[in-house]
Amino acid sequence: MLPKIYSWKTENVLYGLDIPYKVISHVGYDFKYLSKCFFTSFLFKESKTTRFINYISTLSRRQKIVDTCAPIMLNTNNICNSNISIVSGVMDEVPFSTIKNIRNKSQILIGDIQGFIRTKNLDNDVINLHIKDTANSESILKFDYIKTNEEEVNFID
């Protein structure tokens, strides 16, 4: 069984360790690094790749969302069974219906919290919301393990 990986950084590690895997990823027509990826992304000709601008100062990091790609819509017909599945979105691209379908086909489901707590305000600044205040509050309950950093842990219970 092949694990499904939703992060090209994780995929690069698995490639180097010679671990079998499958990647499901969405990019837009403007994705510059497609030829550098070890996997094949689903290319959306109608939308751009999710893209941020980072503003870094000595005090904090600020991000602005510039473009967003289409969400990853998967049903149980286009997901293979796997021992381990990793959902590693960046911001809102993996809806609850897709999470439920991945959960049904996976023995262990691991998620990166950033894709579920990130949202944008009216100025397109990227902000984190507590998971209970997002449309993803039910998604978190489907995971066996959640990856978080020191800042993100404040947005989950």
N, C-alpha and C positions, 0 to 999 in steps of 0.2 A: 504494500500500500504506500502511496506517495503522500507526504504531507503537503498541504497547500500553504504557500507563503505569500503574504500580502505586503512585502517590503523588499525592495531590491537590495538594501544593505544586508538584511538577514540572508537573502539568497546568495550574495557573494560569499558569505561565511560558509554556507552549506556546500556551495560549489567547490570551495577550497578543501573541504573535509571529505569530499566524494560521497556525500549523503544524498540519496535520491529525493527529489522534491518536484513540486509543480508550483508555478507562480501564476497568480491571477492579478493583473494590474491594469489600470486605465491611464492612458495618457492622451493628450490632445495632439492635433496636427503640428503644433509648434515644439514638441519635445525634442530637444537637441541631442540627447544622449542615447537614442534608441540603438545605434550601432555599437555602443559600448556595453550594453546589457547582455547578460548571459541568458536571459529569458526573452520571450516574445510577449509584448504588451498588447492589450486590445487598443487599437488606435481609433480614436473618435475624430473623424474628419470635420464634424460640426462644432466641436468645442476645443477650447485651449486646455493645456495642462494646468493643474492646480499650481499656482505660483504665488510666492510671498516676497515682500521686500522687508529686509531686516534692518532695523535702526539700532545700532549698538552704541551704548555709552558706558561709562564706568559704573553707573548706578544700576541700569537694568537694560533688558532687551525689549524692543518694541517691534511688532510685526504688523504689516498691512497686507491684506489679501488682495491680489490683483486680478487673478483669474481662477476659475474652478472648473474641473473636468466633470464629466457625467458620473453619476453614482454607479457603484458596482452592483448590478442586479443579477443575482444568481438564484436558480431554483434547484431542487434536488436532482433534476435531470442533467444539469451541467456541472455538478460537483461530484468528484469521485470520493469513495470512502477513504479515510486516512487515519493513521494512528494519532497524528498530531497536526493540528491546523493553527496557524498564527495569523491573526488579523491585526495588521499594523497600518491603520489609516493615518492620514495627516489631519483631515478636518471634514467630518460629516459625509464621507464618500461611501461608507458601508452601512446601508440602512438596516433596520431591525429585521425585516423579512429575510435579508441575505444572511444575517447572523443566525437566525433560527434555522435556516437551511444548512448552513455550515455545521452548526451544532448537531443536527440530526445525522450527519455523515462522519463525525469526528469522535474519536475516543477521548482525546484531550484537546481542549480549545484554550488558546492563549491569546490575550488581547493587549494592545498598547493603548492605554487610557487617553493619550493625546487626541486621537481621532474622534473620541466620544465627548470630550469636554470642551474642545475648542469651538468657538463660534466667532462671529464678527459683530461689531456694533454698527451704528449708522454711518460712521466715518470709515468703515472697512478695516478698523483696527482689530487685530486678532485678540480675543480675550478668552479666558477660561471661566466656565460656569460650573457650579457644583453639579455633579452627575444627576442628582434628583431634579434639578431645574432644566434639564435638557430633554429633547425628544428621545434620547438614548438611554433613559433611566432603566428601562426593562432589559436593554441589551447587556448591561453589566452582569446581570444575574445568570446569563448563559455561559459565562466563562469559568474555567477551572482555575486559571491564573491570570493575573493582571500585572503588566509591566508599568511601572510609574517612576517618576523621578521625585526629588525632594519637594519641588514646587507643586507638582500635580497631585501628590498624596493628600494635600489639603482640600481637594475637590471631590473626594470620595469618602465613604464611611467604611 
